[in-house]
């Protein structure tokens, strides 16, 4: 082998080594850039609401509504028009890509990216409720006539697979009205049985297709996304601004809605208290308290709210200056918006992050709010 051949072979080896090192370094740099980009990515608040655009001709018909979306500072956009639907029950898929719309006579699904609206499921009687599984792949559907919640009516329970639209009736019979709320990852579905202005707490066990009443009959309240925590009223105080019952809740028990176990409590003496959100791991709860008005003439005014976060496992409470920061970190959507109705003009105003985005004499209702 002559000298020139040795030089060529050495240069070839070093060239290959240089390219390999360049690829490795480039990959590391790109990974760091992506990590930095993810760190600096700001969660955008999203609001989905219905806006009535055509009133019903009489009380037996339902109005036509637009489903609208407001993302951050962008202008509201129309997602779909639901004719003669009234105000449907709506559920957001776990991955926040679809909106499940319950019209009673059928279920529809709205793709939030393409804005495509399509029929998904036709019940044997009427869709009372539909709950996503924790992985978003199936639906638990309660199918029953809504004649009278005190009467015993025929019902069907469906397990519906979204990928192939396979419908499986897993239970049927006759019972009082039930509605599913959250399908937990342990195969239990939190159920509500309405009873007048109140509700009883039950659960459905998918392992043996049985319905059981939660021990202690704790009532019904705000449930976490996982379905493993619920806030139920523990104590009330007088409220001159509550024209229905004359009371406001000032304390809640935090329970497991299946076992009925009380795992914690929140409350502020002499103040109205309400839950804003649970943390994704169910260890913490964000809530607020506000002083109640003493004179009915003040009832139209907004009371000053104080926010708190409680670690349920350690029983520690901390004051929260910026609740929106907590909600953004938890990817939860409580109190992104407010709806106000002027009693004199009957005009509705929808506020998003404390800024008015819509004023209308037609009804406006928030159906989903979250961060993405």
Secondary structure, DSSP 8 states (H G I E B T S, - for coil): --HHHHHHHHHHHHHHHHHHHHHHHHHHHHHHHHHHHHHH----EEEEEEEEEE--SSTTS--EEEEEEEETTS--EEEEEETT--S-EEEE-TTSSEEEEE-SS-EEEEETTT--EEEEE--SS-EEEEEE-TTSSEEEEEEE--S-TTS-EEEEEEEEETTTTEEEEEEEEEES--EEEEE-TTSEEEEEEEETTEEEEEEEETTTTEEEE-TT-----EE-TTSS-EEEEEEEEE-TT-TTTSEEEEEEEEE-TTT--EEEEEE-TTEEEEEEEE-TTSSEEEEEEEE--SSGGGTTS---EEEEEEETTTTEEEEES-HHHHHHHHT--TTSEEEEE-TTT--EEEEETTEEEEEESS-EEEEEEEE-
